[in-house]
């Protein structure tokens, strides 16, 4: 039974401890409002400093439309289209292509984006004061950076592989400049190109301008991969909507003009590449034709010369109608063979011999070659002179048709190439708005202030949680079974006066007699008067009240002194004794000395005592009581006497254990 009761008690205690008193937390937050306000203001200050320190961020946008296909080839008919082919590109694939090095590398090289300049003389405090940071400007003619003492201009800076991503210091000197990396020093002149040979490689640099003598800047040549990664981290390429074919390019940076320029060059680089890719097949075909036209022309001229020589020698030869038809068919077959060979040459650049289109052309070539062999056999049966005449005439006709056909196609393809514009076009080029998208200063300051207030609130609640004190009188009654007779609130006025050291007399009756604290002291007096136990047969109530606490600073002296004062108002003679012989501070409440007190009386060391107080002696008349007059002092308050703690003893516990204290209390009980 006892075990069950104990378990129930522990469970109830645990449940009580697990409960969260929201009102108590609210009051704890209200009590710590100063801490919360301090951290909120601190957060606001940090937010302001951060918003001034961080670089502003600008954004530029551009739009590109991806079309189905170029119309330049289709406009000339199916024959030419078959030679060139077509391809449909998707917007998502083109978006990834834009982020590739193939597109970005020309931009990097054009604007010298691999060259990085920084001013080591600008610190964090300077950035906060100026509320801005000068960034470098990259242009086709070079890189520049504005500083407090002037402008840095670099038009050329190339280094060996070993020096990539390595920082150099560039300093203006009396004769020009000095470039150093900590190991080698290279001296040069402003405005001239220099080629230096260092320990790890070569350095090529041309400095167009530097600030005043002794001013230094840091210069770095980044690798291509590092630079393209930086561009891609600031570049966003997405398709607007679904299957719209509209690609939006967005880029962010610390300089609006620089950001717009880089994005513009990226767009132009992509368009140039797209146009070149659209005419790539046409260009290859034209190049092939340009190599064949001189050969075919020479072949035609040779065949015509031989045929003319034959006619001069033998004159005109009469051939039959059948021979002419064979000659015409043979010429047509040769023309078809040459056309198929051109198609096959174009297809084999993309497909293997096993591809169905290539196999089909091979089959057509086989049929035409077989028919040509039959015609050749028939012509071989003719007389030799007729046969030779037909052969020379056929060669001349075939060569002329091939040459004219190729020349015609060549001119057509040149027109096609001029009309091909690719399948991408620019809708919007980036423009400079000079309106920063970040940092959003107002949002940063509000957020920083809220975070500061939250941190302050957490500290207040943490302090309240770690403060292991009893905050609810009901818990005392529930845990100890002892009733709580009064709750004394703090006096804000007295607390403020103590901090300002303007309350030498700290009794509430003299500084805050209308406060709730003073009324609570009076209520405590009333409860004690009616709650004191009865002693002896006479039915008198006990006179001695002990005020104690679990630790220093909990208010024992405050309660004791003020309780003494309100009892004295009832015309009762009251003696207050400071029994804390180690750390007693009651003498300060009455602005008195600690000498001649309880410890001195208990040790009976009276050789150094002053003369008995006559006012006290009138109250204490016996011989034993006369000794007390040297230890009891008037406070200046009606009906209130005071016994301080006395000189600090070595053994206060033994003084209380020798019986003298009980004798003292019995003696004082007769007179107060």
DAURDA-V223375 format. One record per residue. N is the residue number from 0. PSI is psi in whole degrees, -180 to 180 (NA if undefined). Layout:
n: [N,N]
psi: [PSI,PSI]
This chain:
n: [0,1,2,3,4,5,6,7,8,9,10,11,12,13,14,15,16,17,18,19,20,21,22,23,24,25,26,27,28,29,30,31,32,33,34,35,36,37,38,39,40,41,42,43,44,45,46,47,48,49,50,51,52,53,54,55,56,57,58,59,60,61,62,63,64,65,66,67,68,69,70,71,72,73,74,75,76,77,78,79,80,81,82,83,84,85,86,87,88,89,90,91,92,93,94,95,96,97,98,99,100,101,102,103,104,105,106,107,108,109,110,111,112,113,114,115,116,117,118,119,120,121,122,123,124,125,126,127,128,129,130,131,132,133,134,135,136,137,138,139,140,141,142,143,144,145,146,147,148,149,150,151,152,153,154,155,156,157,158,159,160,161,162,163,164,165,166,167,168,169,170,171,172,173,174,175,176,177,178,179,180,181,182,183,184,185,186,187,188,189,190,191,192,193,194,195,196,197,198,199,200,201,202,203,204,205,206,207,208,209,210,211,212,213,214,215,216,217,218,219,220,221,222,223,224,225,226,227,228,229,230,231,232,233,234,235,236,237,238,239,240,241,242,243,244,245,246,247,248,249,250,251,252,253,254,255,256,257,258,259,260,261,262,263,264,265,266,267,268,269,270,271,272,273,274,275,276,277,278,279,280,281,282,283,284,285,286,287,288,289,290,291,292,293,294,295,296,297,298,299,300,301,302,303,304,305,306,307,308,309,310,311,312,313,314,315,316,317,318,319,320,321,322,323,324,325,326,327,328,329,330,331,332,333,334,335,336,337,338,339,340,341,342,343,344,345,346,347,348,349,350,351,352,353,354,355,356,357,358,359,360,361,362,363,364,365,366,367,368,369,370,371,372,373,374,375,376,377,378,379,380,381,382,383,384,385,386,387,388,389,390,391,392,393,394,395,396,397,398,399,400,401,402,403,404,405,406,407,408,409,410,411,412,413,414,415,416,417,418,419,420,421,422,423,424,425,426,427,428,429,430,431,432,433,434,435,436,437,438,439,440,441,442,443,444,445,446,447,448,449,450,451,452,453,454,455,456,457,458,459,460,461,462,463,464,465,466,467,468,469,470,471,472,473,474,475,476,477,478,479,480,481,482,483,484,485,486,487,488,489,490,491,492,493,494,495,496,497,498,499,500,501,502,503,504,505,506,507,508,509,510,511,512,513,514,515,516,517,518,519,520,521,522,523,524,525,526,527,528,529,530,531,532,533,534,535,536,537,538,539,540,541,542,543,544,545,546,547,548,549,550,551,552,553,554,555,556,557,558,559,560,561,562,563,564,565,566,567,568,569,570,571,572,573,574,575,576,577,578,579,580,581,582,583,584,585,586,587,588,589,590,591,592,593,594,595,596,597,598,599,600,601,602,603,604,605,606,607,608,609,610,611,612,613,614,615,616,617,618,619,620,621,622,623,624,625,626,627,628,629,630,631,632,633,634,635,636,637,638,639,640,641,642,643,644,645,646,647,648,649,650,651,652,653,654,655,656,657,658,659,660,661,662,663,664,665,666,667,668,669,670,671]
psi: [-43,-39,-43,-40,-40,-42,-41,-38,-43,-40,-42,-40,-43,-41,-37,-38,-29,-14,143,119,102,-36,-37,-40,-40,-45,-35,-39,-41,-36,-32,28,-31,-41,-42,-44,-40,-47,-32,-44,-40,-43,-39,-43,-44,-40,-40,-45,-40,-43,-26,-26,-42,146,141,148,127,160,138,146,152,155,138,138,131,114,171,-54,163,142,0,-39,-44,-26,-19,3,170,-30,-48,-36,-36,-32,-27,-42,174,162,137,126,142,154,-37,-41,-39,-33,-40,-33,-37,-32,0,162,-26,-36,-41,-32,-44,-35,-43,-44,-39,-43,7,43,-13,-12,124,129,142,149,108,-9,-9,118,-179,-39,-38,-38,-37,-40,-45,-20,26,161,125,128,158,153,124,124,166,-29,-11,-170,139,154,124,134,176,-31,-1,-162,137,130,123,123,-15,133,102,139,163,168,-36,-24,0,142,21,132,134,153,125,119,138,134,176,-31,-5,-107,162,126,124,150,15,-18,-43,145,127,126,138,-179,149,135,-2,144,137,148,109,145,113,-172,-38,-1,-164,153,125,123,146,115,120,-29,147,154,-164,165,137,-10,136,148,157,136,136,139,109,157,159,-40,-42,-43,-45,-33,-41,-41,-45,-31,-26,-7,135,126,111,156,128,117,-170,125,36,-23,8,120,128,127,127,141,138,152,172,-10,120,-46,-43,-43,-44,-39,-45,-45,-38,-43,-33,-44,-46,-37,-40,-43,-42,-44,-39,-42,-40,-38,-35,-31,12,-45,-41,-41,-41,-43,-42,-41,-40,-43,-38,-30,-26,-29,-48,-38,-46,-36,-44,-40,-40,-44,-39,-44,-38,-39,-44,-43,-40,-40,-41,-43,-36,-34,-44,-9,-165,130,132,117,153,169,-39,-40,-37,-41,-42,-39,-44,-45,-40,-39,-42,-41,-43,-39,-43,-39,-43,-39,-43,-36,-36,-44,-42,-41,-37,-41,-36,-11,-17,-29,162,177,-20,-3,142,-38,-41,-40,-40,-43,-40,-39,-41,-39,-39,-42,-45,-39,-38,-44,-37,-39,-39,-44,-41,-38,-39,-44,-31,-20,-8,165,154,-43,-43,-42,-43,-38,-47,-39,-46,-39,-41,-43,-44,-44,-45,-47,-36,-44,-42,-45,-46,-39,-45,-40,-39,-48,-36,-45,-38,-42,-32,-39,-41,-46,-40,-28,-7,124,12,178,10,141,154,128,-52,130,153,144,159,119,-19,32,113,139,-14,153,147,95,-44,-44,-40,-44,-42,-44,-42,-40,-42,-41,-40,-43,-39,-42,-43,-41,-41,-40,-41,-45,-37,-43,-40,-36,-39,-15,98,71,163,124,-12,121,-31,-32,-36,-47,-40,-34,-35,-23,2,128,148,118,-18,150,118,111,161,151,111,-38,-44,-38,-43,-39,-35,-42,-36,1,42,17,74,-38,110,18,138,-29,-22,-14,-26,60,-2,10,165,-30,-44,-39,-34,-35,-43,-39,-38,-41,-44,-44,-37,-37,-38,-8,-2,141,155,136,140,-180,-20,-13,20,146,152,149,-18,130,126,125,118,170,168,-16,164,150,12,-5,20,-48,-40,-49,-46,-48,-45,-34,-37,-43,-41,-29,-36,-24,-21,17,40,137,121,133,128,128,129,97,1,89,-4,-53,21,137,13,-30,-26,-29,-31,9,49,174,156,-8,161,64,-154,-47,-37,-39,-46,-31,-8,33,87,10,-27,10,155,177,150,144,123,-32,-40,-35,-28,-28,-42,110,-21,166,-41,-37,-25,-28,-27,-21,-24,-14,-10,130,141,147,-11,-5,133,131,14,119,163,132,109,-180,-21,-174,145,116,162,-31,73,-31,-40,-30,-35,-18,-5,6,-13,-36,-42,-39,-40,-45,-37,-39,-44,-27,-19,-19,-7,NA]
